[in-house]
Amino acid sequence: MTGSVPRLLWVPAALAWLLVAVPVAGLVLRVDWADFLGLVTSPSALAALWLSLRTGVVTTVLCLLFGGPLAVVLARSSLPGLSLIRSVVLLPLVLPPVVGGLTLLFLLGRTGPVGGFLDREFGVTVPFSTTAVVLAQTFVALPFLVVSLEGALRTAGERYEAVAATLGASPLTTLWRVTVPVVLPGLLSGSVLAFARALGEFGATITFAGSLEGTTRTLPLLIYLQSQDDLDGAVAMSLVLVVVAVAVIVVSRTRDLR
């Protein structure tokens, strides 16, 4: 044994790490460093990166506004059917993203029940717009925040809320003054993971929002398009996405969040 880890586990563990690290290293070796700066600062690249960052931030805010309360309900309530509700929330984790995009398109498209109503009554078309990008990203990113926050709530327990209640604090006051500070690391970690998932979303976005430059063409969509006829540009932008993803993961895992 090495420390408390049996030696038998080190070989498969190393192979698992290499399975991820070697392709990333290959990507780094394939980059055309001479033209790298020009490739990642082209107008189309900057537009896609800026759109990805903007929609990712909006998506994260929506996940906080809606996923935060949902996580509290799942962790703290005794509502009948919680298992079914949780299963539905977790569906985007196991569904292919393209299926998620199709469900949004069937619901919010012009022939869908909600999309048809919005189009007839208000002249609002959701698909193939920046709003569609945000909705697609929220669909796939929401479970990451809910799972992280629910886990933090269950780990923290309810003893502090019980003490606050005995001191006369209202449920809302207890939530903001006790619960949120206690689970803040989990909340921040879930938010960062939701942002990272939104930043890398491809399938649901291209299905529901399409690929319109400056409007719906996020960084993953640009990488896919460039891989067809500009491999150097696709590799350069892929490396940018990898660097951003690594930075997000490091931030989400750091103990300094506490």
N, C-alpha and C positions, 0 to 999 in steps of 0.2 A: 504493500500500500504506500501511496505518496500522500502524506497527511492523513486525512480521513477518507480519501477516495481510493477504492480498490484499483490495482493496476490493470485489471481486466477491462475497466471502463475507459482507459486512456486512449486506446487505439480507435474504437468507434467514435469517441469524442473528437479526436484529432481529425478523423476522416470527415465527420460532419462539419467541422470548422473549415476544412479545406474545400468542401463542396461549395461553400459560400465564398470563401476568400479567393480561391483560384480564378473563378470567372471574373471577379472584380479586378483582380490583378491583371488579367488578360485585357480587360477594358482599358486600364491605365496604359498598358504597353502599346495598345493599338491607337492611342490618341496621336493626332498630328500636332505635336507641340509647336511647330513653327507657325502654324496658322490658327492655333487654339484661340487666341484672344479675338481674332477677327471672326471666327466661327460663332463664338458665344456672345458677341456683341453686335451681331447683324440685326437689322430692324425686326425681322420675323422672330428671332430668338428672344430679343428683349421684350417684344410684345407678348410672346407666349409666357415668358417667365413672370412678367408683371401681372398678366391675367391669372396665372396660377396662384401667385401670392395673394392677390386681392380676393379671389374666390375662396382660397383656403382660409383666410382670416374670417370672412363672412360666414363660411361653413362652420368654423370653430365656434363663433359666437352663437349661431343657431343651435349647435349641439349643446352648448352650455345652457341656453335659455330653455330648451325643451328636454334634452337628455338629463340635465341635472335634476329637475323635479321627478322625472320618470325613475331615475336611480333611487331617489329617496323613497318613492312609493314602493318600489320593488324590495328595498331593504328594510323599511320600517313599518309598512302597513300589513294588515292581515286580510286584505281584499281577496274574496274568492276568485279562483282561477289565475292566481299569480304565476303559476308554472306555465300556463298557456300564454299569458302576456309576455313572460320572459322569453319563451320560445320564439314568438313572433319578432321580438326585438333583436334576437340573435340571428334571424334568418339571413340578413345581408352578409354575415360572416361566412356562410356556407354556400349561398347562391352564387352562380357565376355573375359577375358584374353586368354582363350583357342582358341577362334576365331581368336584373333590376332596372336597367334602362328601358327595356320593353314594357315592364309594368308601369313605369312612369309615363311612357309614351301612350299606352292604351288608356291611362287615366286622364292625362292632361293634354293629349293631342286634340286636334280639332274634331275628331270623331269620337273622342272619349266623353264620358258623362260630365266630368268637371271641366275639361278643356273646351268642350262644345258650348257649355253654358257661359264660360268666360268670354269666348269668342263672339257669341250671339249677343250677349247683354252688354259687354263692356269693350268689345273689340280687342281683347287682350289675347295674344298668342304666346304661350309659354315655351313650347319646343323650339330648339335652334336659336336660343337667346342666352345671354349671360345668366339670367335667372335659372334657366334649365341646367346650366353647369353647376350652380350652387345647390340646386335641389338634388341632382345626381350625386354630388359629393356628400351632401348631408345624409342621403339614403345609405351610403356605404360606410360613412365615418361615425355615425351616431352610436352604433353598438360599442365601439372602442371606448368612448367616454362613459357610456352607461355601465359597461362591465367593470372598468377601472374604478369608477366612483362607488358602485354598489359593493365591490369588494372592500374598499376602504371603509365604507359605512359599517359593514358587517364586522370587520376587524376591530374597529373602534368600540363597538358595542353601544349600549344605550345608557350606561351608568351616569355619564355627565348630563345627558338630557333629563334623566330622572332627578338628579340633584337640582338642576335648574327649575324643574317643575315644582319641586317641594319648596323652593324659594319664591314661588309666585310668578315665574316668568311665563309669558304666553307661548304657545307653540311657535309662532312666527319669530318672536324674540329669541327663543331657544335655538331655532334654526340658524339665525344670522350671528348670534353672539357665542354659540357653543358648537353646534354641529359643523358649520362651515370651517371655522378655524381648526377643528380637530382633524377633518378630512382634507384639508387644503393640499397636502402633498399628493394625495390620490387624485384630487380634482385637477391640479396642474399637470400631473403625469397623463391623465386621460385626455386633457385638452391638447397637449403636445402630440399625443398619438393620433388623435382625431385630425389634427392639422396635417400630420405626415401622411395619413391615409388619403386625405382630400388632395394633397399635393401630387400623389402618385396615381390618382384615379384615371382610368382609361376607358374600360368597357362600357360602363353606364353612361359616361359623358358622350362618347362618340355615337352611341345609339340614340340617346335622348336629345342631345344638344348639337350633334354634328361637328363639323370642323371648319368654322369660319374665322379667318384671321382677324385678330383683334376683338372678336366677339365670343367665340367658343373654343378656339384652338389653344388649349392649354399646353404645357410643356410636354407631357407624355404623348399627346396627339401630334405635336410637331416632330418629336423623335420618330414616331412611327412613319410619318410622311417622308421625312428625310432619309429614313433607312431604305426607301425605294430607289432614290436617285442621287442622294448625297450622303454617302456612308460616313465620310469624315465629319460632317456636321452632326449627324445622328450620334456618333460616338462622343463628340465633344459635349453635346447637350446631355447625353446620358451620364457623363462624368459629373456635370454640374448637378444633376438630380441626385446622384449618389452622394456627393459631398453634402448637399442640403439634408438628405435623409440621415446620413451619419451624424451630422450636427444635431438634428432633432432627436435622434435616439440617445445620444450622449446627454443632452439636456434632460430628457425624460427619465433617464436612469440615475442621474447624479444624486447623491445623498444630500447635496447642498440645498435641494428643494425643501428639506426639512428646516 
